[in-house]
Amino acid sequence: MSPVRKPLLEAVRGQRQPRPPVWIMRQAGRYLPEYRETRAKVGSFLELCYSPTLAAEVTLQPLRRFELDAAILFSDILVIPDALGQKVGFETGEGPRLEPITPERLGKLTPDNVNHHLEPVLDAMSRVRSALAPEKTLIGFCGSPWTVATYMIAGHGSPDQAEARLFALTQPEAFARLIDLLVEASIRYLVAQLKAGADVVQLFESWALNLDEEAFRAQVIVPNRRIVAGVRAEIPEAAFIGFPRGAAGMIAEYAEKTGVNALGLDYAMPVGFADSALPPALPVQGNLDPLRLVAGGAQLEERSRAIIGGFANRPHIFNLGHGIVPQTPIENVDRLIRIVKGG
């Protein structure tokens, strides 16, 4: 019996598909009533991430509603600093809150316990793998070191990542130690995800947009390249999607130097520029504006078809250019998927 094909994984590995496979960043989340019901069963967001049964349930919920081609493990990029020993919490309506890292506190962090701490997340991955239809791709992920470091240094999200940028400039040795810790922890974590059943892993570099070209090379490209190489040293065929949000004119250099298999594009990236600037065989993922999905109507179909047409000559995975937002109408998600599938 021939193995079951996984169209999305094939696209990541460079094989053009008859139509773009589709998944949606943050597809398991607050726009779904079943997610909100599951979330109400636990006291905190991290408790949900660390509950294998509930995290697996949330991961699978959107695939029961929609004809998606992949599941992405329900978790969060900040489980890594939590596993390293930094105090992490989530305030309702305010986002994550961490005890800010200082050079003194940095010495108390260690990657040695990361995978033990994250065993519940890996258990959830295994549960999803067992329950997932064989033609569906299972995506694991972690936050890229620069993005995770911005939260660890500031203690919260910020519009311009000023605290982390200044820390990198004024305390370069401490910053380098932090990045080294995050690279090592991320390699261990992603290897464990792949062994637990992930077909492909995505690197979320969500805060690359406020770095100049020198900082982008040092703080985005180099750490991501180290992670890709480190994982492939243990799993040579490991497949990666890189998502450097806000990379702009650095997008081609990121693709070339990190070694990722496929490149996620944010919604500000012009389709024509990306298609001409990137190697023609490089798979791309994206890049619909999430608010177009909220608004719906004729513009949703027009823009979606323009994106599909713009990447018609290369392997393409249809997705949003950032995460789906909570106010998104469910019927618009269903319509989008039917558009991508040719309906």
C-alpha positions in Angstrom: 0.0 0.0 0.0 1.4 3.4 -1.0 1.8 6.0 1.8 -0.9 8.6 2.2 -0.1 11.9 0.6 0.1 15.0 2.7 -0.4 18.0 0.3 0.7 20.7 2.7 3.9 18.9 3.7 4.6 18.2 0.0 4.2 21.9 -0.6 6.7 22.8 2.2 9.2 20.4 0.6 8.8 22.1 -2.8 6.2 20.2 -4.7 3.5 22.4 -6.4 0.0 21.2 -5.7 -3.1 21.4 -7.9 -4.5 24.0 -5.5 -2.8 25.7 -2.5 -3.0 23.7 0.7 -4.5 25.9 3.5 -4.2 26.5 7.2 -4.7 29.6 9.3 -2.4 31.0 11.9 -4.1 30.9 15.3 -6.8 28.7 13.8 -7.3 27.1 17.2 -8.5 30.1 19.3 -10.9 32.6 20.6 -13.0 33.1 17.4 -14.4 29.6 18.0 -17.1 29.0 20.6 -15.9 25.5 21.3 -12.5 27.0 22.1 -14.0 29.4 24.6 -15.9 26.5 26.2 -12.7 24.5 26.6 -10.8 27.5 27.9 -13.4 28.0 30.6 -12.5 24.6 32.1 -9.1 25.8 33.3 -7.9 28.7 35.4 -5.2 30.1 33.3 -3.9 30.1 29.7 -0.7 28.3 30.6 -2.7 25.7 32.4 -4.5 25.0 29.1 -1.2 24.8 27.3 0.1 22.3 29.8 -3.1 20.1 29.8 -2.4 17.4 27.2 -6.0 16.3 26.8 -7.4 19.9 26.5 -4.5 21.2 24.3 -5.0 18.3 21.9 -8.8 18.9 21.9 -8.2 22.6 21.1 -5.7 21.7 18.3 -8.3 19.5 16.6 -11.3 21.7 17.0 -10.8 23.8 13.8 -10.3 20.7 11.7 -13.7 19.4 12.7 -15.3 22.6 11.4 -13.2 23.4 8.3 -11.5 21.5 5.5 -8.0 22.6 6.6 -4.9 20.8 5.4 -3.0 21.0 8.7 -3.3 21.2 12.4 -0.9 23.3 14.4 -0.2 22.4 18.0 -2.0 24.6 20.5 0.6 26.2 22.7 2.5 29.5 23.0 5.9 30.8 22.2 6.5 31.8 25.9 6.5 28.2 27.2 10.2 28.4 26.4 11.1 31.2 28.9 8.7 29.4 31.4 10.7 26.2 30.9 14.0 28.1 31.3 12.9 29.3 34.7 11.6 32.8 34.1 8.3 33.6 35.8 5.6 33.8 33.1 1.9 34.7 33.4 -1.0 35.9 31.2 -3.3 38.7 32.3 -6.7 38.6 30.8 -7.1 41.5 28.3 -3.4 42.5 28.8 -1.4 39.7 27.4 1.8 38.1 28.8 3.6 39.3 31.9 7.1 38.1 32.7 9.6 39.0 35.3 12.0 41.1 33.2 15.5 39.5 32.6 18.5 41.3 33.9 22.1 40.2 33.5 22.0 39.0 37.1 18.9 36.9 36.6 20.2 35.5 33.3 22.6 33.3 35.2 19.7 31.5 36.9 18.2 30.3 33.6 19.1 26.9 32.2 18.0 24.8 29.2 18.7 21.5 30.9 15.1 21.1 32.1 13.3 22.4 29.1 12.0 19.2 27.6 11.1 17.8 31.0 9.1 20.9 31.8 7.4 20.7 28.4 6.5 17.1 28.6 2.8 17.9 28.7 3.1 19.9 25.5 4.9 17.0 23.8 2.2 14.6 25.1 -0.4 16.8 23.5 1.5 16.6 20.2 1.5 12.8 20.4 -2.2 12.8 21.1 -2.9 15.0 18.1 -0.7 12.8 15.9 -2.8 9.7 16.9 -6.1 11.4 16.3 -5.3 13.4 13.1 -6.3 12.1 9.7 -3.3 10.7 7.9 -3.5 13.2 5.0 -3.3 16.2 7.4 0.0 17.8 8.2 0.9 18.3 11.8 2.8 21.6 12.5 4.9 22.2 15.5 6.5 25.6 16.3 8.5 27.8 18.6 9.2 31.5 18.9 12.4 32.6 17.3 15.1 33.8 19.8 14.8 37.5 19.0 11.1 37.5 19.4 11.1 35.5 22.6 13.9 37.7 23.9 11.9 40.9 23.4 9.3 39.5 25.9 11.9 38.2 28.3 13.7 41.5 28.5 10.7 43.9 28.6 8.5 41.7 30.6 5.6 42.3 28.2 4.9 42.9 24.5 5.7 46.3 23.1 5.0 48.2 19.8 8.7 48.9 19.0 10.7 46.4 21.2 12.7 49.4 22.4 13.8 47.7 25.7 15.2 44.7 23.9 16.9 46.7 21.2 18.6 48.9 23.8 19.6 45.9 25.8 21.2 44.3 22.8 23.1 47.5 22.1 24.2 48.4 25.6 24.7 44.9 27.1 25.9 42.8 24.1 27.6 40.1 26.2 24.5 39.4 28.3 22.3 39.6 25.2 24.5 37.1 23.4 24.2 34.7 26.4 20.4 35.0 26.3 20.3 34.3 22.6 22.6 31.3 23.1 20.2 29.9 25.8 17.2 30.4 23.5 18.9 28.8 20.5 19.8 25.7 22.6 16.4 25.4 24.2 14.6 25.8 20.9 16.7 23.1 19.2 15.9 20.7 22.0 12.2 21.5 22.0 11.8 21.3 18.2 13.7 18.0 18.0 11.3 16.7 20.7 8.3 18.0 18.8 9.4 16.2 15.6 10.0 13.0 17.4 6.5 13.3 19.0 4.8 13.5 15.6 5.2 16.9 14.0 5.7 16.8 10.2 7.1 20.3 10.0 7.9 23.1 12.4 7.4 26.8 12.1 9.8 29.5 13.5 7.7 32.5 14.5 9.8 35.7 14.3 6.9 37.9 15.0 8.9 41.1 15.9 11.5 41.4 13.2 9.9 44.6 11.8 11.8 47.2 13.9 15.3 46.0 13.3 17.8 47.7 11.0 19.6 45.5 8.5 22.7 44.9 10.7 20.6 44.0 13.7 18.3 41.8 11.5 21.3 39.8 10.3 22.7 39.3 13.8 19.5 38.9 15.8 17.2 37.2 13.3 19.1 35.4 10.5 22.0 34.0 12.5 19.9 32.5 15.4 17.3 31.1 13.1 20.1 29.6 10.9 21.6 28.0 14.1 18.3 26.5 15.1 17.7 25.0 11.6 21.2 23.5 11.5 21.0 22.3 15.1 17.7 20.4 14.5 19.0 18.9 11.3 22.1 17.7 13.0 19.7 15.3 14.8 16.9 15.0 12.2 18.5 15.6 8.8 15.2 15.8 6.9 13.5 18.2 9.3 11.2 20.6 7.4 11.0 24.2 8.4 8.7 27.2 7.7 10.3 30.5 8.6 7.9 33.4 9.4 10.0 36.6 9.8 7.2 39.1 10.1 8.2 42.6 8.9 11.4 41.3 7.1 10.6 43.6 4.2 13.7 44.0 2.0 15.6 41.4 4.0 13.2 38.6 3.1 15.4 37.1 0.3 18.5 37.1 2.5 16.6 35.5 5.3 15.4 32.7 3.0 18.8 32.1 1.5 20.8 32.1 4.8 18.5 30.4 7.3 18.0 27.2 5.3 14.2 27.1 5.9 12.2 25.0 3.4 9.3 27.5 3.1 8.8 31.1 3.8 5.8 32.7 5.6 5.0 36.2 4.3 3.3 38.9 6.3 0.3 40.8 4.8 2.4 43.9 4.2 4.6 42.0 1.8 3.7 42.8 -1.8 2.9 39.6 -3.7 4.7 40.8 -6.9 7.8 41.8 -5.0 8.0 38.5 -3.1 7.5 36.5 -6.2 10.2 38.3 -8.1 12.7 38.7 -5.2 12.6 35.0 -4.0 14.0 32.0 -5.8 11.2 30.6 -8.1 11.3 27.2 -6.6 11.0 28.4 -3.0 7.7 27.6 -1.4 5.9 30.6 0.2 3.0 30.8 2.7 0.5 33.6 3.1 -0.5 36.3 3.1 -4.0 37.6 3.5 -4.6 40.5 5.8 -6.6 39.1 8.8 -8.9 42.1 8.8 -10.0 41.2 5.2 -11.2 37.9 6.7 -13.2 39.9 9.3 -14.8 42.2 6.7 -15.7 39.4 4.2 -17.7 40.2 1.2 -16.5 40.5 -2.4 -13.1 42.0 -1.4 -12.3 38.7 0.5 -12.7 36.7 -2.7 -10.9 39.2 -4.9 -7.9 39.5 -2.7 -7.6 35.8 -2.0 -7.7 35.0 -5.7 -5.1 37.7 -6.4 -2.8 36.1 -3.8 -3.4 32.6 -5.3 -2.8 33.9 -8.8 0.3 35.8 -7.8 2.0 32.7 -6.5 0.6 30.3 -9.1 4.0 29.5 -10.5 5.6 28.3 -7.3 4.7 26.0 -4.4 2.2 28.0 -2.3 0.5 27.4 1.0 -2.5 29.7 1.6 -2.6 31.4 5.0 -3.1 34.7 6.6 -0.2 37.2 6.9 -0.6 37.1 10.7 -2.9 35.4 13.2 -6.7 35.3 12.9 -8.3 37.8 15.3 -11.1 36.9 17.8 -13.9 38.9 16.1 -13.6 36.9 12.9 -17.0 35.6 11.7 -16.9 31.8 11.4 -18.8 31.9 8.1 -16.1 34.1 6.6 -13.5 31.4 7.5 -15.6 28.8 5.8 -16.0 31.0 2.8 -12.3 31.6 2.5 -11.5 27.9 2.6 -14.0 27.2 -0.1 -12.4 30.0 -2.2 -9.0 28.4 -1.8 -10.3 25.0 -2.7 -11.9 26.4 -5.9 -15.5 26.8 -4.7 
